[in-house]
């Protein structure tokens, strides 16, 4: 990680991760307060929770969803559904601050007319991580993935199309956005364990916002 994590003097820039995949450095930094307000709005209606995998493992990141479709995991498997399993009510609508950011980031990465219908909020506390996995529960793989980092820094792993492919290790800071699609759409990805680092806006917490076209 850089020693100057919270320096605001440098303008946003773009880094390539390979064909169809980029990091939009600091793209979301200026709008972070609005994004955090939107997170609070969503989680006030659909509380964060640690879901269980089909194998019974409790995920270390806490999750909530917004939009028409929400991603869930339990003993029945991984899937999208239109209702929150905790309340049996529809997921909260996706706030404009979130949907606008997702569309703008996708367009900046070259994916025009992206219309996300699923927004996943992941909350990481120190010790939480996400193992390498593919996003493959969606119906249209021509649509990109937009992933936003807010708060404490973390190391993103971006692998290949096989789990055994050695991943790139990409440090992500507050406001960075990763967008991938095209031939990179099904690449394995995850994050290493979050270390204990305080951020002025979120404390030791990191939020990840992931936007997809589920259906």
Secondary structure, 3 states (H helix, E strand, C coil): CCCCCCCCCCCCEEEEEECCEEEEECCCCCCHHHHHHHHHHHHHHCCCECCECCCCCECCCEEEEEECCEEEEECCEEEEECECCCCCCECECCCHHHHHHHHHHHHHCCCCCCCCCEEEEEEECCCCCEEEECCCCCCCCCCCEEEEEEECCEEEEECCCCCCCCCEEEEECCCCEEEECHHHCCCCEEECCCCCCCECCCECCEEEEEEECCC
